[in-house]
Amino acid sequence: MKQIFFVISLVVCSVLSAQVKIENKQVSSRTKFGEQRLNATITQLKLNTVKHSIVLSKQPTGKKEGFTIETKNNRTTIIGNDESGILYGCLAFADELKKTKKFPGTYSFSDAPEMVLRGACIGVQKPYYLPGRTVYEYPYTPETFPWFYDKKLWIQYLDSMVANRMNSLYLWNGHPFASLVKLKDYPYAVEVDDATFKKNEEIYRFLTTEADKRGIWVIQMFYNIIVSKPFAEHHKIKTQERERPIIPLISDYTRKSIAAFVEKYPNVGLMVCLGEAMEGVGKDDIEWFTQTIIPGVKDGLKALNKTEEPPIVLRAHDTDAPAVMRASLPLYKNLYTEAKFNGEALTYARPRGSWAELHQTLSRLGSVQIENVHILANLEPFRYGSPDFIQQSVIGMHEVMGGNGLHLYPQASYWDWPYSADSVKGKRLLQIERDWIWYSAWSRYAWKAKRNREEEIVYWSKQLASKFGCSEADGRRILTAYEESGEIAPKLLRRFGITDGNRQTLTLGMLMTQLINPFRYGLFTLLYDAEAPEGEMILDYADKQQKGIKHIGETPPQVAKEVVVHGNNAVTSIMEVSRRITKNKEEFNRIVNDMYCYKAMADHFSSKVQAAVQLLKYKYSGNIADLELAVPMLEKSVNDYKELAALTADTYLYANSMQTQQRKIPMRGSNATFKHWTEMVPVFETELKTFKYKIDSLKNRSNVKAQERKSLQQVDVKLNHVPVVLNEGAVLFSDTSFRIKQLAPELKGLKAVELSFSRQLRQPTEINFYTDKPVKILVGYFKTQRAAFTTDTVFAKAPELETNASADDYGQAEIKISNAIAIEGMPPVNIHSYSFKAGSHTLKLPKGVCLVLGFVDGTQIIPVYDAMLMGDAKNRNIDWLFE
């Protein structure tokens, strides 16, 4: 860390034995904690301390948190470069005593961590929305978070962190301040009653005190711009509104909330997410950070009469983080940056392209760049513990991304902390117990990444042998199962997925239309361009195959074969030792079941991908036989999936811990629906049945003409904008001559809204209207080819759940009609729809050029398809085969 937030003595030197206390009363709580842990080990091992002395000393030289241990002449000296160094030195010597069961005659060991920050994350959030609230809005209350007030659980968690040498704990919440501080100017903003407020104060002080003695820095995360519900109701505004401009009232409230928090909890850091709840476009994010956040921290310091700056972590999500940092560093020095390593998944150890460039840029700014292993939407809920994949990822963080910090999410069930998704009799399993190897592996390599591979195999084999009471050789076989299964989910998502975000639950499978037409579902191309090795999507592979073009990199058939091999190897390895386990048998059996789950998932995807590649030939040949050859492959994929559903029916409560409307792939998951594999079996069975029926229809009714598409039913609304009737030749902008060349049949005759091209470049678009019946507003977004997380200076950004949690509040996230309008000199247009009830409303769209194409009956179904007005032959739509 850049600053130390507690008073330390200049010299710490005390003789230590099994029952001797530290003589220097001015030593820090960390030194005392290290001494206590070392004493406990000596007592437990019943070592003779009569002739052996231990001296703790601090010498503020060398790398932070580093230490040296020297033993000779029955005297051990533990020298820490700082208080954390003394603590880690005590823990390291205790580990050595546990291995040897005696004091060494001579011993010399020095160590220090490579990563400056090594942290874990807990979400103070839920899988569902609270009544009357929206995303991220969760006050700290015993009713919502009973675990938050469980001191015994906190001690267990903090002890596991210090055992793994983690030094930072992130608490994630949308707006925590109204649960932790009271403001003189806004007394009505508090979200909890007085009794709960006192509990929050007490548990927060307990947590930060216990964390500090273990060398752990607590960091409170929050989103911008969110205000408390009572505050919003008092001022008749929304708690969060992405397109809302910065207003003095909200800025003042936020600044004073931060100041009060810093004054009350000066040893707690802050992590700021500028994007998502506020639009990370233009200068608003810079203004908010430099004129509200940083001044708020400084106000808190002034109230304390302190000059030492607490650290602020800037989350580089949906914001121009380099620009924010360049504007902020002259104002505030103790800044860190943080960005997702593989999005909200784990896919590839060495990211590339624009994503790697962003991390490298942040790293070069001079502050510490923290790599965030986030959500893991492709791993949950099965156990994941591949030390090899994790080690290579940490090496990639250093060598590729320029990162020197780790921010680690739970391996699964982030939204359901502290529990895992396992269905077990009695008490639910704790994540920190179930996923011990996840935390241990990331922490080990964050401390030191480049360790000898053969030595690591021995290390982990011994760890697993000790865990399950088996031989080291059998521990090696369990390790093989972990590492073979650890390749499956990363390979599947990076080669076939729609997104790296938590709107997709990989383990639930994918619809065939999602495999053969991913763009329809809002394909997040960063997944392929940056978070995967060079390779091909299914569409690209099929196109090249038909045109005789050479393939490049990792291909769909290659991955389809590899994951089956990984699944088979994992099951074979774990079953070789199943009869020789003597400890933790129930947990071992759950691991066995997970390996079978991985195998069934790999088999399912492999068969379905092969079917997709086969049936895509039909786009080029028009030969029904190409479709028929795909049927047995698709049949096998359904049978494989039924096996997966059977394996999980009684062993898992759910596949995904986020169970809100934002989860959309493979199926929309609002109100906790489609969260289990058993719910998906009928979907895939119907998909197969429909495919067979369509093949039969093609064979027997090949001369039947396609049904004519009709215009959508228009609704007249009251608004103060000039209407433009949609037809070929229509001009949609008042200040340009761009004309429509072609448009989808459903749009013809609708009354679009005439907009100003130049005004849209300067400010967000707002349409005020009144309707006496439910309506859907059709909005056209131009489909540009831009790098992810970059700001387009011309075109408005389409709704995207990866960066905007409110991007589906009006049902607007999904593309309805792709390539729906062709305008001379402009990119193709995709149609999204926004649903509104009867009444007066304001449609708010982001800054940038877009189209408002009309108001249609809110009850009618808008077809989802590709109009192909500006697409090539490769994009021919065959989704109808499954619908």
Buried (B, 14 or more C-beta within 10 A) or exposed (E): BBEBBEEBBEEBBBEBBBEBEBEEEEBBBBBBBBBBBBBEBBEEBEBEBEEBBBBBBBBEEBBBBBBBBBBEEEBBBBBBBBBBBBBBBBBBBBEBBEEEEEBBEEBEBBBBBBBBBBBBBBBBBBBEBBEEBBBBBBBBBBEEBEBBBBEEBBBBBBBBBBBBBBBBBBBBBBBBBBBBBBBEEBEEBBBBEEEBBEBBBEBBEBBBEBBBBBBBBBBBBBBBBBBBBBBBEEBEBBBBBBBBEBEEEBBBBBBBBBBBBBBBBBBBBBBBBBBBBBBBBBEBBBBBBBBBBBBBBBBBBEBEEBEEBBBBBBBBBBBBBBEBBEBBEEEBEBBBBBBBBBBBBBBBBBBBBBBBBBBBBBBEBEBBBBBBBBBBBBBBBBBBBBBBBBBBBBBBBBEBBBBBBBBBBBBBBBBBBBBBBBBBEEEBBBBBEBBBBBBBBBBBBBBBBEBEEEEBBBBBBBBBBEBBBBEEEBBBBBBBBBBBBBBBBBBBBBBBBBBBBBBBBBBBBBBBBBBBBBBBBBBBBBBBBBBBBEBBBBBBBBBBBBEEEEBEEBBBBBBBBBBBBBBBBBBBBBBBBBEEBEEEEEBBEBBBBBBBBBBBBBBBBBBBBBBBBBBBBBBBEEEBEBBBBBBEBBBBBBBBBBBBBBBBEEBBBBBBBBBBBBBBBBBBBBEBEBBBBBBBBEBBEEBBEBBBEBBEEBEEEEEEEEEEBEBBEBBEBEBEBEEBEBEEEBBBBEEBEBBBBEBBBBBBEBBBBBBBBEBBBEEBBEBEBEBEBBBBBBBBBBBBEBBBBEBBEBBBBBBBBBBBBBBBBBBBBBBBBBBBBBBEEBBBBBBBBBEBEEEEBEBBBBBBBBBBBBBBBBEEEBBBBBBBBBBEEBBBBBBEBBB
